[in-house]
Amino acid sequence: MKWLTFSLLLLLSTFITAQDYSTLVAEGEKLYASKDFAQSAIKYKEAFNFQKNNASDLYNASCSAALSGDAKTAMEWLQLSFKNGWINSNHMTSDSDLTSLHGTDEWNNLVSEMEKIAARIEASYDQPLKAELIQIFNDDQAIRHEYINAQK
């Protein structure tokens, strides 16, 4: 009976934590979309009290922090994002949200480490196919961004 009670409490606490984390991240995303970057970063920070292992959430949070002027937190979250699997240095270096971080030693070191890991992973890729797929992706995103801008 004690084991069953313990298991149910553990399951319930995991569910509640996941709900709270997801809710806070969703609020952070919504605040980012409304350009309230400081409040967005605060919501992400609250979410990270529950967990700090989702590379995409950490990356998005770093964008909010950078746009709110908190370069230190932005770099901290970017580094955690990298440690949790984010290695898309091409996206990161072209992301205008992170422009304020460019040129610092921390930024340059992070980009360099990401590029080394990506090169190791992609060494066996079909490079012409990769280039073609990247072009298709960029074309698709350009169309999507034009559509979004036209809606404004």
Secondary structure, 3 states (H helix, E strand, C coil): CHHHHHHHHHHHHHHHHHHHHHHHHHHHHHHHHCCCHHHHHHHHHHHCCCCCCCHHHHHHHHHHHHHCCCHHHHHHHHHHHHHCCCCCHHHHHHCHHHHHHCCCHHHHHHHHHHHHHHHHHHCCCCHHHHHHHHHHHHHHHHHHHHHHHHHC
